[in-house]
Amino acid sequence: MKKTVLVMHGPNLGRLGLRRPELYGAMTLPELNGLIKKRAAELGLAVRTFQANGEGELIDWLEKNHARARGLLINPAAYTHYSYALRDAVEACGLPAAEVHLTDISKREPFRRISVIKPVCLRQFKGKGELSYIEALEFLAGYIKRQPGETA
Ligand code: DQA
């Protein structure tokens, strides 16, 4: 059976393509998920995707799904900057996690330069639009492969 990576998108990312396309790009969330799934299949991985606007919904979904997964790719969106609850949930799920942002949050408004999620992730990928997700997925695939006992 294929190893599964969870892909979580936080608040307002359901409106990708419509929301400030000059910043976040023209791709819609279903298109982005399609791109991630395609690359995942090439890497021998399955993905399970989820978007929610609420902190509790994101945390509940992670609680429910983490046990069957091998990695987590998360764009926490605005929760990046202040959600200790989501930070704790990412830490508690125990999955190797990669934080993703379409934009370069280090070069935007001061409140966006802080990530409370970063310390519980292996790496942060930012500033490359959809490619940030693909790079994060490739990183996670490599990480999962290097775990003891992995053959493929
Ligand atoms: C974002 C950056 C956040 O600051 C913002 O609130 C988002 C998207 C990004 O992908 O660049 O919703 O996470």
Boltz pocket constraint, residues with backbone or C-beta under 6 A from the ligand:
constraints:
  - pocket:
      binder: B
      contacts: [[A, 11], [A, 12], [A, 13], [A, 75], [A, 76], [A, 77], [A, 78], [A, 79], [A, 80], [A, 100], [A, 101], [A, 102], [A, 103], [A, 104], [A, 105], [A, 112]]
      max_distance: 6.0
